[in-house]
Each structure stands twice: as C-alpha cells, then as structure tokens.
Amino acid sequence: MFKHILIPTDGSAASETAAFRGIDMARESGARITALHVSPEFHVLTYRSGVLGDSRAEFERDANQHAAGYLDVIAKAAREGGVACSTLCEVNDRPYQAIVEVAQRLDCDLILMGSHGRKGVVGMFMGSETQRVLAHSTVPVLVWR
C-alpha cells in the first residue's frame, strides 16, 4: 500500500505516539520511513556583535542535540520493528513548509503526524503545524490523535 512514509516529530508525546503507529503501518505494508525534525532558524536581538558567533554555535549545537535525541527514538523503534528508516533534520521557521517540501522531494506517499488536539480559542490563535500541513500538502496526510 505505502512505500515511503514521512514521520515528522517535534519530540512531543503526541508525535512520538504517531511515530510508533507509523512504524507499525510501515511494517504491515512493507514501507520504509523517514523521520524528520524541523529546527528553527537562528535569530538574535543584540547590539553586541561579539556574542553572535558563540551564540549561533551554541544554538546550533543545542538544536542538533535535541533533533538527534528525537530522531534516535524513532530510528531505534524502527530498527527494533524491522523497518527501514532514515532520519533528516531541516532548518526552517515554518515547520509545515519544510514537512511539505521534504515529502515532495523524497517522493513520500504518506505523511503521518500527531496532533496535540488544541481546540477552541487556543487552537485558533496558536494554530497547528498539522493543520498547516493538511492545508498545503499534495501528499496524503494521516493524523494520529
């Protein structure tokens, strides 16, 4: 059924649960997965240019460390489940945009994402990366709640 499933993660419990379900789906359909984490770009507001180099390096080191931790959880579960898995970290302030672009670039036939289930005013104002992916993706999206 599916051949290549993209599984974005932000390290949350919801995305981790979705990832485990995605691994199960991949195993059942003989698909491979790509686990994706999107880190924000480096931004700084300072008038002291001397601190920029250290700040950028520290930020990137921290972002890469978090991404590796999130992606390692999925890679380990996939390995234990006998599912082929690659991992990828992208840098973009608009995670939904990176998710949509990666799915197209890698020729994925499904994006499987978790949902935090925000409703009402909080959901309306905070928005949802999952909702944005649903609105912009040409690749089918499965939302696990």
C-alpha positions in Angstrom: 0.0 0.0 0.0 2.5 2.6 1.1 6.1 2.6 0.1 7.6 5.6 1.8 6.1 7.3 4.9 7.4 10.6 6.3 7.1 10.9 10.0 7.7 14.4 11.4 8.5 14.8 15.0 8.8 17.7 17.5 9.7 15.4 20.3 6.3 15.6 22.0 4.4 12.7 23.3 1.8 13.1 20.5 4.4 13.0 17.8 6.2 10.1 19.4 2.9 8.1 19.6 2.2 8.9 16.0 5.7 7.7 15.1 5.2 4.4 16.7 1.9 3.9 14.9 3.7 4.9 11.7 6.3 2.3 12.2 3.6 -0.3 12.7 1.9 0.8 9.5 5.2 0.7 7.6 6.0 -2.8 8.8 2.5 -4.1 7.8 2.7 -2.5 4.3 6.4 -3.2 3.7 7.2 0.6 3.6 10.2 2.5 4.7 10.1 5.6 6.8 11.9 8.9 7.0 11.8 10.6 10.4 12.0 14.3 10.2 12.7 17.1 12.7 12.5 20.7 11.8 14.6 23.0 13.9 14.1 26.8 13.9 16.5 29.2 12.3 18.9 31.2 14.5 17.6 34.7 15.4 19.2 37.2 17.7 18.4 40.6 19.0 21.5 42.2 20.4 23.7 45.2 19.8 26.8 43.3 20.9 28.2 41.7 17.7 30.9 39.9 19.7 28.5 37.5 21.2 26.9 36.4 17.9 29.4 33.8 16.9 29.3 32.0 20.2 25.5 32.3 20.4 25.0 30.9 16.9 27.3 28.0 17.5 25.7 27.2 20.9 22.2 27.5 19.4 23.0 25.1 16.5 24.7 22.7 18.9 21.7 22.6 21.2 19.2 22.3 18.2 21.2 19.5 16.7 21.4 17.7 20.1 17.6 17.9 20.5 17.0 16.8 17.0 19.3 13.8 17.3 17.5 12.7 20.5 14.1 12.9 18.9 15.1 11.2 15.8 17.1 8.5 17.6 13.9 7.4 19.4 12.2 6.8 16.1 15.2 5.2 14.4 15.6 2.8 17.3 11.9 1.8 17.3 12.1 1.3 13.5 15.2 -0.9 13.8 13.6 -3.0 16.5 10.4 -3.3 14.4 12.4 -4.3 11.3 11.5 -1.2 9.3 14.0 0.6 7.1 14.4 4.2 8.5 16.4 7.2 7.6 16.5 10.4 9.6 16.6 14.0 8.5 16.8 17.4 10.2 15.8 20.5 8.3 16.1 24.2 9.5 13.1 26.3 8.8 11.0 28.7 10.9 7.9 27.3 9.2 7.9 23.6 10.1 4.8 22.8 7.9 6.6 24.2 4.9 9.7 22.0 5.5 7.5 19.0 6.0 5.6 19.5 2.8 8.8 20.2 0.8 10.6 17.2 2.2 7.6 14.9 1.5 7.6 16.0 -2.2 11.4 16.0 -2.5 11.7 12.4 -1.1 8.7 11.2 -3.1 6.8 10.1 0.1 3.4 8.7 -0.4 2.1 9.5 3.1 2.8 12.0 5.9 1.9 10.6 9.3 1.7 13.2 12.0 0.5 13.5 15.6 -2.0 16.1 16.7 -1.9 17.9 20.0 -5.7 18.3 19.8 -5.8 22.0 20.7 -9.4 23.3 20.4 -11.3 26.5 20.7 -9.5 29.8 21.1 -6.2 28.2 22.0 -6.2 26.2 18.8 -7.4 29.2 16.7 -4.7 31.5 17.9 -1.8 29.1 18.3 -2.6 27.2 15.1 -1.3 23.8 14.4 1.6 22.7 12.2 -0.6 19.6 11.5 -3.4 21.8 10.2 -1.0 23.8 8.1 0.4 20.6 6.6 -3.1 19.4 5.9 -3.9 22.7 4.1 -0.7 22.8 2.0 0.3 19.3 1.2 -0.4 17.5 -2.0 0.8 14.3 -0.4 -1.8 12.5 1.7 -1.7 13.2 5.4 -2.7 10.8 8.2 -3.3 12.5 11.6 -2.9 10.3 14.7 -4.7 11.5 17.8 
